[in-house]
Amino acid sequence: MQYIESEHGLEAALKFMDATDNVLASISMFPKIFSLTDYKDLRRAVITKQTSLYYLVLEEEVELVIFWDNRQSGEGLIEVLGE
């Protein structure tokens, strides 16, 4: 949030926070609502065109794995995730 606010202003940071809250609310009600990826049962929720959230649905909980800048390469994501 601090990065978004410092780079794009308070209004952009608040919009991002609202979009993230909406995605998290959807996941909390319907954990499998977003598509599976090709990587280790991860699901991907697009928050904004620039940012996605990758998460796992476990037996009793949802694990948030990483917020990813969609402008970066997919290879970079695989590196971060440890493959």
C-alpha positions as CSV (number, residue, x, y, z in Angstrom):
1,M,0.0,0.0,0.0
2,Q,2.8,2.4,0.8
3,Y,4.4,1.8,-2.5
4,I,1.1,2.4,-4.4
5,E,0.4,5.6,-2.4
6,S,3.9,7.0,-2.9
7,E,4.0,6.2,-6.6
8,H,0.4,6.8,-7.6
9,G,-1.3,8.7,-4.8
10,L,-3.8,8.0,-2.0
11,E,-6.8,7.6,-4.3
12,A,-5.0,4.8,-6.3
13,A,-4.0,3.1,-3.0
14,L,-7.6,3.2,-1.7
15,K,-8.9,1.8,-5.0
16,F,-6.4,-1.0,-4.8
17,M,-7.3,-1.7,-1.2
18,D,-11.0,-1.9,-2.2
19,A,-10.3,-4.2,-5.1
20,T,-8.2,-6.4,-2.9
21,D,-11.0,-6.5,-0.2
22,N,-13.5,-7.5,-2.9
23,V,-11.4,-10.3,-4.2
24,L,-10.7,-11.6,-0.6
25,A,-14.4,-11.5,0.2
26,S,-15.1,-13.6,-2.9
27,I,-12.4,-16.1,-2.0
28,S,-13.7,-16.3,1.6
29,M,-17.2,-17.2,0.4
30,F,-16.2,-19.3,-2.6
31,P,-12.6,-20.4,-2.3
32,K,-12.5,-22.1,-5.7
33,I,-14.1,-19.2,-7.6
34,F,-10.9,-18.3,-9.4
35,S,-9.1,-20.4,-12.0
36,L,-6.4,-22.9,-11.2
37,T,-3.0,-22.3,-12.7
38,D,-0.6,-24.8,-14.1
39,Y,1.5,-24.5,-11.0
40,K,1.0,-26.7,-7.9
41,D,-2.7,-26.2,-7.3
42,L,-2.3,-22.4,-7.2
43,R,-5.3,-20.3,-8.1
44,R,-5.0,-16.9,-9.6
45,A,-7.3,-13.9,-8.8
46,V,-6.8,-10.8,-10.9
47,I,-7.1,-7.8,-8.6
48,T,-6.3,-5.1,-11.2
49,K,-4.9,-5.4,-14.7
50,Q,-1.4,-4.9,-13.1
51,T,-1.8,-7.2,-10.0
52,S,-2.9,-10.8,-9.4
53,L,-3.1,-12.7,-6.2
54,Y,-2.0,-16.3,-6.2
55,Y,-3.4,-18.5,-3.4
56,L,-3.9,-22.1,-2.3
57,V,-7.1,-23.7,-1.1
58,L,-6.2,-26.0,1.8
59,E,-8.6,-28.3,3.7
60,E,-9.6,-25.8,6.3
61,E,-8.1,-22.5,5.2
62,V,-6.9,-20.4,2.3
63,E,-3.2,-19.6,2.1
64,L,-2.3,-16.3,0.3
65,V,0.9,-17.0,-1.5
66,I,2.0,-13.9,-3.4
67,F,0.7,-10.7,-4.9
68,W,2.3,-10.5,-8.4
69,D,2.9,-7.7,-10.8
70,N,1.4,-9.0,-14.1
71,R,3.8,-6.9,-16.1
72,Q,6.6,-9.2,-15.0
73,S,7.5,-12.4,-16.8
74,G,5.9,-15.7,-15.9
75,E,9.4,-17.1,-15.5
76,G,10.0,-14.7,-12.7
77,L,6.9,-16.0,-10.9
78,I,8.2,-19.5,-11.2
79,E,11.6,-18.5,-9.8
80,V,9.9,-16.8,-6.8
81,L,7.7,-19.9,-6.2
82,G,10.8,-22.1,-6.2
83,E,10.6,-24.2,-9.4
